Amino acid sequence: MGEFWPVADLLTYLAGSWRVERAVRDLANGAEGRFTGTTVFGPLEGAGLLHQESGTFVWQGVARPAERTLRFLPGPNPGSVLVRFSDGRPFHDLDLTTGRHVADHPCSADLYRGEFTVYGEDRWRTVWRVGGPTKDLTLTTDYTRVAPGQPPISRLSPKS
């Protein structure tokens, strides 16, 4: 996909709306799913951004609405943030000053390892590898900036 694209100010880079396409693969049984939707990074009271994701998740032929909320708080430098769950619990750090970052998140006995890559002004990707006694998954998410005036993806029309 090309070279990494360094981000000097991560909160400014993320602000706005992004189209989201996520492929989920269960490596244990080969099952696959897909999430299609929108992530909006909007102002967070105090400092940072509120990440609100909504769309449709299709798993084994069944489509369901899906959403999640995260908090992106200022990190130790402008190219970094501290990512928190909606209730304030720590999720992971994120530093994209080089255009690439790897973060770990232990969850019970499983380990989530995320690789974040920025490919340009309007495109970035995350790949989470989840391994442990209860999960063996990959989640690959592509983000494409929604241009001003361009409608976001509809929640009711998932991509096949």
Sequence and secondary structure as in RCSB ss.txt:
>XXXX:A:sequence
MGEFWPVADLLTYLAGSWRVERAVRDLANGAEGRFTGTTVFGPLEGAGLLHQESGTFVWQGVARPAERTLRFLPG
PNPGSVLVRFSDGRPFHDLDLTTGRHVADHPCSADLYRGEFTVYGEDRWRTVWRVGGPTKDLTLTTDYTRVAPGQ
PPISRLSPKS
>XXXX:A:secstr
       S HHHHH EEEEEEEEEEETTT  EEEEEEEEEEEE SSSSEEEEEEEEEEETTEEEEEEEEEEEEE 
SSTTEEEEEETTS EEEEEE TTSEEEEEEEETTEEEEEEEEEEETTEEEEEEEEESSS EEEEEEEEEE  TT 
    TT    
